[in-house]
Amino acid sequence: PYRTENNGYEATPGDDWKFLGIMIEIGKALVSFEVLQEKFCCNLPACKGACCVYGDAGAPLSIEEAEDLDDYQDELSPYICAEGLMSIIENGAFVRDIDGELVTPLINNKECAYVVYGNGIACCAIEKAFREGAIQFNKPLSCHLYPIRIKTFEDYDAVNYDVWEICNPARVAGKKNEVPVYQFVKEALIRKYGKEWF
């Protein structure tokens, strides 16, 4: 992203982006200043991967992500815990939430069905399978981007910083290590919008 003299960034508004009050327009994305200014760095030993466990629904999925999960269950199943597999057998590789949006299924209305535990920390079985080369796609983009949440409208995306109490350790670590939100999720933002956008 882009920096201004006021917040320590270096860039000049041009054709690709411009200031819109508390947001910056970059291409078709309206990016909250909080994404540039707030600090965040996951501290898994402290939070134990709580974002994979708590919440009122599974991880949001695109149509393509839902199809991938459905198509690659054979490759994913060795990475998924027994309870997760049972949930997927009962509910499917993906479900629809109360708003009709595609999401991952849950285990007993709690953790994501694709959670796997290691040393007491909840991690993503999809990401593990991807990192080990078993599948060619990473965890859902909504998870990869967190704490950024993107809401897509007809003419633009609203790119915002989401504050969740369970991520307090990440905010502390981010401030300590001086890691802005946008840098923490750099890989995910490039995955979403491309290197040139970033």
Secondary structure, 3 states (H helix, E strand, C coil): CCCCCCCCCCCCCCCCEEEECCEEEECCEEEEHHHHHCECCCCHHHHCCHHHCCCCCCCECCHHHHHHHHHCHHHHHHHCCHHHHHHHHHHCCCEECCCCCEECCECCCCCECCEEEECCEEEEHHHHHHHCCCCCCCCCHHHHCCCEEEEECCCCEEEEECCCHHHHHHHHHHHHHCCEHHHHCHHHHHHHHCCCCC
